[in-house]
Amino acid sequence: MTFVRVCGAGELEEDTPKRVELDGTPVSLVRTEGEVFAIHDICSHANVSLAEGEVDDCHIECWLHGSRFDLRTGKPDSLPATRPVPVYPVKIEGDDVLVSLTQES
């Protein structure tokens, strides 16, 4: 599994998504509840950026229609989305946030 630096840990504010691109793939990074998560940044229902949504209770909510995705699994837990979005492995090394585009199983 190859990890790539995407930002500094200090660049992530608690419960505030940050959109980055990794090899052309849009990724939303979220620091919440003491962890950093990486989730595909495009909602599976409406093709809009999840990084523009709100974070609450380890979930990110799509700003357009209100679907909520679990940051740990990518699974939606509210309609209208019914398909999960990919989540990606994250490592913190020093002040670096590293992400692998290999999906967690």
Chimera marker file (.cmm) of the C-alpha trace (Angstrom):
<marker_set name="trace">
<marker id="1" x="0.000" y="0.000" z="0.000" r="1" g="1" b="0" radius="0.5"/>
<marker id="2" x="1.479" y="3.356" z="-1.049" r="1" g="1" b="0" radius="0.5"/>
<marker id="3" x="0.816" y="6.404" z="1.113" r="1" g="1" b="0" radius="0.5"/>
<marker id="4" x="1.199" y="9.975" z="-0.185" r="1" g="1" b="0" radius="0.5"/>
<marker id="5" x="1.454" y="13.179" z="1.847" r="1" g="1" b="0" radius="0.5"/>
<marker id="6" x="-1.648" y="15.302" z="1.300" r="1" g="1" b="0" radius="0.5"/>
<marker id="7" x="-1.249" y="18.049" z="3.917" r="1" g="1" b="0" radius="0.5"/>
<marker id="8" x="0.108" y="18.940" z="7.329" r="1" g="1" b="0" radius="0.5"/>
<marker id="9" x="-1.868" y="17.799" z="10.356" r="1" g="1" b="0" radius="0.5"/>
<marker id="10" x="-1.976" y="21.410" z="11.534" r="1" g="1" b="0" radius="0.5"/>
<marker id="11" x="-3.941" y="22.328" z="8.404" r="1" g="1" b="0" radius="0.5"/>
<marker id="12" x="-6.946" y="20.300" z="9.551" r="1" g="1" b="0" radius="0.5"/>
<marker id="13" x="-9.457" y="21.991" z="11.817" r="1" g="1" b="0" radius="0.5"/>
<marker id="14" x="-11.699" y="19.858" z="14.026" r="1" g="1" b="0" radius="0.5"/>
<marker id="15" x="-14.974" y="18.930" z="12.276" r="1" g="1" b="0" radius="0.5"/>
<marker id="16" x="-14.112" y="21.053" z="9.210" r="1" g="1" b="0" radius="0.5"/>
<marker id="17" x="-13.662" y="19.048" z="5.981" r="1" g="1" b="0" radius="0.5"/>
<marker id="18" x="-10.717" y="19.864" z="3.729" r="1" g="1" b="0" radius="0.5"/>
<marker id="19" x="-10.843" y="18.930" z="0.040" r="1" g="1" b="0" radius="0.5"/>
<marker id="20" x="-7.640" y="17.679" z="-1.580" r="1" g="1" b="0" radius="0.5"/>
<marker id="21" x="-6.839" y="15.881" z="-4.832" r="1" g="1" b="0" radius="0.5"/>
<marker id="22" x="-4.660" y="12.807" z="-4.892" r="1" g="1" b="0" radius="0.5"/>
<marker id="23" x="-3.664" y="11.595" z="-8.354" r="1" g="1" b="0" radius="0.5"/>
<marker id="24" x="-6.788" y="13.274" z="-9.764" r="1" g="1" b="0" radius="0.5"/>
<marker id="25" x="-9.088" y="11.722" z="-7.143" r="1" g="1" b="0" radius="0.5"/>
<marker id="26" x="-11.057" y="14.179" z="-4.979" r="1" g="1" b="0" radius="0.5"/>
<marker id="27" x="-10.725" y="13.339" z="-1.284" r="1" g="1" b="0" radius="0.5"/>
<marker id="28" x="-12.296" y="14.962" z="1.753" r="1" g="1" b="0" radius="0.5"/>
<marker id="29" x="-10.119" y="14.919" z="4.866" r="1" g="1" b="0" radius="0.5"/>
<marker id="30" x="-11.813" y="15.249" z="8.235" r="1" g="1" b="0" radius="0.5"/>
<marker id="31" x="-10.344" y="15.514" z="11.729" r="1" g="1" b="0" radius="0.5"/>
<marker id="32" x="-12.990" y="14.504" z="14.261" r="1" g="1" b="0" radius="0.5"/>
<marker id="33" x="-13.173" y="12.666" z="17.560" r="1" g="1" b="0" radius="0.5"/>
<marker id="34" x="-9.377" y="12.452" z="17.770" r="1" g="1" b="0" radius="0.5"/>
<marker id="35" x="-8.907" y="10.772" z="14.377" r="1" g="1" b="0" radius="0.5"/>
<marker id="36" x="-8.330" y="11.802" z="10.774" r="1" g="1" b="0" radius="0.5"/>
<marker id="37" x="-10.487" y="10.247" z="8.065" r="1" g="1" b="0" radius="0.5"/>
<marker id="38" x="-10.228" y="10.306" z="4.269" r="1" g="1" b="0" radius="0.5"/>
<marker id="39" x="-13.397" y="9.754" z="2.250" r="1" g="1" b="0" radius="0.5"/>
<marker id="40" x="-14.142" y="10.160" z="-1.456" r="1" g="1" b="0" radius="0.5"/>
<marker id="41" x="-15.230" y="13.763" z="-1.843" r="1" g="1" b="0" radius="0.5"/>
<marker id="42" x="-18.106" y="13.222" z="-4.271" r="1" g="1" b="0" radius="0.5"/>
<marker id="43" x="-21.564" y="12.302" z="-2.957" r="1" g="1" b="0" radius="0.5"/>
<marker id="44" x="-22.814" y="9.046" z="-4.455" r="1" g="1" b="0" radius="0.5"/>
<marker id="45" x="-26.273" y="10.528" z="-4.936" r="1" g="1" b="0" radius="0.5"/>
<marker id="46" x="-25.803" y="14.012" z="-6.376" r="1" g="1" b="0" radius="0.5"/>
<marker id="47" x="-22.219" y="14.375" z="-7.653" r="1" g="1" b="0" radius="0.5"/>
<marker id="48" x="-21.374" y="17.300" z="-5.347" r="1" g="1" b="0" radius="0.5"/>
<marker id="49" x="-18.469" y="17.886" z="-2.965" r="1" g="1" b="0" radius="0.5"/>
<marker id="50" x="-18.894" y="16.386" z="0.497" r="1" g="1" b="0" radius="0.5"/>
<marker id="51" x="-16.210" y="18.769" z="1.813" r="1" g="1" b="0" radius="0.5"/>
<marker id="52" x="-18.800" y="21.529" z="1.613" r="1" g="1" b="0" radius="0.5"/>
<marker id="53" x="-21.013" y="19.680" z="4.097" r="1" g="1" b="0" radius="0.5"/>
<marker id="54" x="-21.073" y="19.521" z="7.878" r="1" g="1" b="0" radius="0.5"/>
<marker id="55" x="-19.445" y="16.977" z="10.185" r="1" g="1" b="0" radius="0.5"/>
<marker id="56" x="-21.204" y="15.544" z="13.225" r="1" g="1" b="0" radius="0.5"/>
<marker id="57" x="-20.821" y="12.344" z="15.222" r="1" g="1" b="0" radius="0.5"/>
<marker id="58" x="-18.244" y="10.777" z="12.835" r="1" g="1" b="0" radius="0.5"/>
<marker id="59" x="-20.497" y="11.484" z="9.813" r="1" g="1" b="0" radius="0.5"/>
<marker id="60" x="-20.308" y="13.960" z="6.943" r="1" g="1" b="0" radius="0.5"/>
<marker id="61" x="-23.542" y="15.370" z="5.555" r="1" g="1" b="0" radius="0.5"/>
<marker id="62" x="-24.007" y="16.255" z="1.906" r="1" g="1" b="0" radius="0.5"/>
<marker id="63" x="-24.977" y="19.916" z="1.741" r="1" g="1" b="0" radius="0.5"/>
<marker id="64" x="-27.342" y="19.450" z="-1.218" r="1" g="1" b="0" radius="0.5"/>
<marker id="65" x="-29.857" y="16.804" z="-0.119" r="1" g="1" b="0" radius="0.5"/>
<marker id="66" x="-28.778" y="15.912" z="3.429" r="1" g="1" b="0" radius="0.5"/>
<marker id="67" x="-27.477" y="12.372" z="2.984" r="1" g="1" b="0" radius="0.5"/>
<marker id="68" x="-25.087" y="11.442" z="5.803" r="1" g="1" b="0" radius="0.5"/>
<marker id="69" x="-22.064" y="9.186" z="5.262" r="1" g="1" b="0" radius="0.5"/>
<marker id="70" x="-20.173" y="7.367" z="8.016" r="1" g="1" b="0" radius="0.5"/>
<marker id="71" x="-16.553" y="8.563" z="7.866" r="1" g="1" b="0" radius="0.5"/>
<marker id="72" x="-15.336" y="5.132" z="9.026" r="1" g="1" b="0" radius="0.5"/>
<marker id="73" x="-17.163" y="3.030" z="6.409" r="1" g="1" b="0" radius="0.5"/>
<marker id="74" x="-18.445" y="5.404" z="3.709" r="1" g="1" b="0" radius="0.5"/>
<marker id="75" x="-21.925" y="3.936" z="4.092" r="1" g="1" b="0" radius="0.5"/>
<marker id="76" x="-24.898" y="6.293" z="3.903" r="1" g="1" b="0" radius="0.5"/>
<marker id="77" x="-27.257" y="6.218" z="6.849" r="1" g="1" b="0" radius="0.5"/>
<marker id="78" x="-29.893" y="8.582" z="5.493" r="1" g="1" b="0" radius="0.5"/>
<marker id="79" x="-31.650" y="9.029" z="2.177" r="1" g="1" b="0" radius="0.5"/>
<marker id="80" x="-31.569" y="9.945" z="-0.611" r="1" g="1" b="0" radius="0.5"/>
<marker id="81" x="-28.099" y="8.329" z="-0.993" r="1" g="1" b="0" radius="0.5"/>
<marker id="82" x="-28.163" y="4.531" z="-1.044" r="1" g="1" b="0" radius="0.5"/>
<marker id="83" x="-24.643" y="3.740" z="-2.309" r="1" g="1" b="0" radius="0.5"/>
<marker id="84" x="-21.527" y="4.095" z="-0.139" r="1" g="1" b="0" radius="0.5"/>
<marker id="85" x="-18.541" y="6.236" z="-1.070" r="1" g="1" b="0" radius="0.5"/>
<marker id="86" x="-14.972" y="4.926" z="-0.806" r="1" g="1" b="0" radius="0.5"/>
<marker id="87" x="-12.941" y="5.515" z="2.339" r="1" g="1" b="0" radius="0.5"/>
<marker id="88" x="-9.153" y="5.542" z="2.233" r="1" g="1" b="0" radius="0.5"/>
<marker id="89" x="-6.484" y="4.550" z="4.766" r="1" g="1" b="0" radius="0.5"/>
<marker id="90" x="-4.810" y="7.428" z="6.638" r="1" g="1" b="0" radius="0.5"/>
<marker id="91" x="-1.488" y="7.571" z="8.496" r="1" g="1" b="0" radius="0.5"/>
<marker id="92" x="-0.077" y="10.425" z="10.532" r="1" g="1" b="0" radius="0.5"/>
<marker id="93" x="3.721" y="10.674" z="10.518" r="1" g="1" b="0" radius="0.5"/>
<marker id="94" x="4.991" y="13.598" z="12.532" r="1" g="1" b="0" radius="0.5"/>
<marker id="95" x="3.022" y="16.566" z="11.191" r="1" g="1" b="0" radius="0.5"/>
<marker id="96" x="2.244" y="14.876" z="7.855" r="1" g="1" b="0" radius="0.5"/>
<marker id="97" x="-1.125" y="13.426" z="6.880" r="1" g="1" b="0" radius="0.5"/>
<marker id="98" x="-0.651" y="10.537" z="4.443" r="1" g="1" b="0" radius="0.5"/>
<marker id="99" x="-3.417" y="8.883" z="2.438" r="1" g="1" b="0" radius="0.5"/>
<marker id="100" x="-3.483" y="5.770" z="0.268" r="1" g="1" b="0" radius="0.5"/>
<marker id="101" x="-6.016" y="5.494" z="-2.542" r="1" g="1" b="0" radius="0.5"/>
<marker id="102" x="-6.291" y="1.783" z="-1.807" r="1" g="1" b="0" radius="0.5"/>
<marker id="103" x="-9.737" y="1.363" z="-0.287" r="1" g="1" b="0" radius="0.5"/>
<marker id="104" x="-10.077" y="-0.186" z="3.138" r="1" g="1" b="0" radius="0.5"/>
<marker id="105" x="-12.032" y="-3.418" z="3.164" r="1" g="1" b="0" radius="0.5"/>
<link id1="1" id2="2" r="1" g="1" b="0" radius="0.2"/>
<link id1="2" id2="3" r="1" g="1" b="0" radius="0.2"/>
<link id1="3" id2="4" r="1" g="1" b="0" radius="0.2"/>
<link id1="4" id2="5" r="1" g="1" b="0" radius="0.2"/>
<link id1="5" id2="6" r="1" g="1" b="0" radius="0.2"/>
<link id1="6" id2="7" r="1" g="1" b="0" radius="0.2"/>
<link id1="7" id2="8" r="1" g="1" b="0" radius="0.2"/>
<link id1="8" id2="9" r="1" g="1" b="0" radius="0.2"/>
<link id1="9" id2="10" r="1" g="1" b="0" radius="0.2"/>
<link id1="10" id2="11" r="1" g="1" b="0" radius="0.2"/>
<link id1="11" id2="12" r="1" g="1" b="0" radius="0.2"/>
<link id1="12" id2="13" r="1" g="1" b="0" radius="0.2"/>
<link id1="13" id2="14" r="1" g="1" b="0" radius="0.2"/>
<link id1="14" id2="15" r="1" g="1" b="0" radius="0.2"/>
<link id1="15" id2="16" r="1" g="1" b="0" radius="0.2"/>
<link id1="16" id2="17" r="1" g="1" b="0" radius="0.2"/>
<link id1="17" id2="18" r="1" g="1" b="0" radius="0.2"/>
<link id1="18" id2="19" r="1" g="1" b="0" radius="0.2"/>
<link id1="19" id2="20" r="1" g="1" b="0" radius="0.2"/>
<link id1="20" id2="21" r="1" g="1" b="0" radius="0.2"/>
<link id1="21" id2="22" r="1" g="1" b="0" radius="0.2"/>
<link id1="22" id2="23" r="1" g="1" b="0" radius="0.2"/>
<link id1="23" id2="24" r="1" g="1" b="0" radius="0.2"/>
<link id1="24" id2="25" r="1" g="1" b="0" radius="0.2"/>
<link id1="25" id2="26" r="1" g="1" b="0" radius="0.2"/>
<link id1="26" id2="27" r="1" g="1" b="0" radius="0.2"/>
<link id1="27" id2="28" r="1" g="1" b="0" radius="0.2"/>
<link id1="28" id2="29" r="1" g="1" b="0" radius="0.2"/>
<link id1="29" id2="30" r="1" g="1" b="0" radius="0.2"/>
<link id1="30" id2="31" r="1" g="1" b="0" radius="0.2"/>
<link id1="31" id2="32" r="1" g="1" b="0" radius="0.2"/>
<link id1="32" id2="33" r="1" g="1" b="0" radius="0.2"/>
<link id1="33" id2="34" r="1" g="1" b="0" radius="0.2"/>
<link id1="34" id2="35" r="1" g="1" b="0" radius="0.2"/>
<link id1="35" id2="36" r="1" g="1" b="0" radius="0.2"/>
<link id1="36" id2="37" r="1" g="1" b="0" radius="0.2"/>
<link id1="37" id2="38" r="1" g="1" b="0" radius="0.2"/>
<link id1="38" id2="39" r="1" g="1" b="0" radius="0.2"/>
<link id1="39" id2="40" r="1" g="1" b="0" radius="0.2"/>
<link id1="40" id2="41" r="1" g="1" b="0" radius="0.2"/>
<link id1="41" id2="42" r="1" g="1" b="0" radius="0.2"/>
<link id1="42" id2="43" r="1" g="1" b="0" radius="0.2"/>
<link id1="43" id2="44" r="1" g="1" b="0" radius="0.2"/>
<link id1="44" id2="45" r="1" g="1" b="0" radius="0.2"/>
<link id1="45" id2="46" r="1" g="1" b="0" radius="0.2"/>
<link id1="46" id2="47" r="1" g="1" b="0" radius="0.2"/>
<link id1="47" id2="48" r="1" g="1" b="0" radius="0.2"/>
<link id1="48" id2="49" r="1" g="1" b="0" radius="0.2"/>
<link id1="49" id2="50" r="1" g="1" b="0" radius="0.2"/>
<link id1="50" id2="51" r="1" g="1" b="0" radius="0.2"/>
<link id1="51" id2="52" r="1" g="1" b="0" radius="0.2"/>
<link id1="52" id2="53" r="1" g="1" b="0" radius="0.2"/>
<link id1="53" id2="54" r="1" g="1" b="0" radius="0.2"/>
<link id1="54" id2="55" r="1" g="1" b="0" radius="0.2"/>
<link id1="55" id2="56" r="1" g="1" b="0" radius="0.2"/>
<link id1="56" id2="57" r="1" g="1" b="0" radius="0.2"/>
<link id1="57" id2="58" r="1" g="1" b="0" radius="0.2"/>
<link id1="58" id2="59" r="1" g="1" b="0" radius="0.2"/>
<link id1="59" id2="60" r="1" g="1" b="0" radius="0.2"/>
<link id1="60" id2="61" r="1" g="1" b="0" radius="0.2"/>
<link id1="61" id2="62" r="1" g="1" b="0" radius="0.2"/>
<link id1="62" id2="63" r="1" g="1" b="0" radius="0.2"/>
<link id1="63" id2="64" r="1" g="1" b="0" radius="0.2"/>
<link id1="64" id2="65" r="1" g="1" b="0" radius="0.2"/>
<link id1="65" id2="66" r="1" g="1" b="0" radius="0.2"/>
<link id1="66" id2="67" r="1" g="1" b="0" radius="0.2"/>
<link id1="67" id2="68" r="1" g="1" b="0" radius="0.2"/>
<link id1="68" id2="69" r="1" g="1" b="0" radius="0.2"/>
<link id1="69" id2="70" r="1" g="1" b="0" radius="0.2"/>
<link id1="70" id2="71" r="1" g="1" b="0" radius="0.2"/>
<link id1="71" id2="72" r="1" g="1" b="0" radius="0.2"/>
<link id1="72" id2="73" r="1" g="1" b="0" radius="0.2"/>
<link id1="73" id2="74" r="1" g="1" b="0" radius="0.2"/>
<link id1="74" id2="75" r="1" g="1" b="0" radius="0.2"/>
<link id1="75" id2="76" r="1" g="1" b="0" radius="0.2"/>
<link id1="76" id2="77" r="1" g="1" b="0" radius="0.2"/>
<link id1="77" id2="78" r="1" g="1" b="0" radius="0.2"/>
<link id1="78" id2="79" r="1" g="1" b="0" radius="0.2"/>
<link id1="79" id2="80" r="1" g="1" b="0" radius="0.2"/>
<link id1="80" id2="81" r="1" g="1" b="0" radius="0.2"/>
<link id1="81" id2="82" r="1" g="1" b="0" radius="0.2"/>
<link id1="82" id2="83" r="1" g="1" b="0" radius="0.2"/>
<link id1="83" id2="84" r="1" g="1" b="0" radius="0.2"/>
<link id1="84" id2="85" r="1" g="1" b="0" radius="0.2"/>
<link id1="85" id2="86" r="1" g="1" b="0" radius="0.2"/>
<link id1="86" id2="87" r="1" g="1" b="0" radius="0.2"/>
<link id1="87" id2="88" r="1" g="1" b="0" radius="0.2"/>
<link id1="88" id2="89" r="1" g="1" b="0" radius="0.2"/>
<link id1="89" id2="90" r="1" g="1" b="0" radius="0.2"/>
<link id1="90" id2="91" r="1" g="1" b="0" radius="0.2"/>
<link id1="91" id2="92" r="1" g="1" b="0" radius="0.2"/>
<link id1="92" id2="93" r="1" g="1" b="0" radius="0.2"/>
<link id1="93" id2="94" r="1" g="1" b="0" radius="0.2"/>
<link id1="94" id2="95" r="1" g="1" b="0" radius="0.2"/>
<link id1="95" id2="96" r="1" g="1" b="0" radius="0.2"/>
<link id1="96" id2="97" r="1" g="1" b="0" radius="0.2"/>
<link id1="97" id2="98" r="1" g="1" b="0" radius="0.2"/>
<link id1="98" id2="99" r="1" g="1" b="0" radius="0.2"/>
<link id1="99" id2="100" r="1" g="1" b="0" radius="0.2"/>
<link id1="100" id2="101" r="1" g="1" b="0" radius="0.2"/>
<link id1="101" id2="102" r="1" g="1" b="0" radius="0.2"/>
<link id1="102" id2="103" r="1" g="1" b="0" radius="0.2"/>
<link id1="103" id2="104" r="1" g="1" b="0" radius="0.2"/>
<link id1="104" id2="105" r="1" g="1" b="0" radius="0.2"/>
</marker_set>
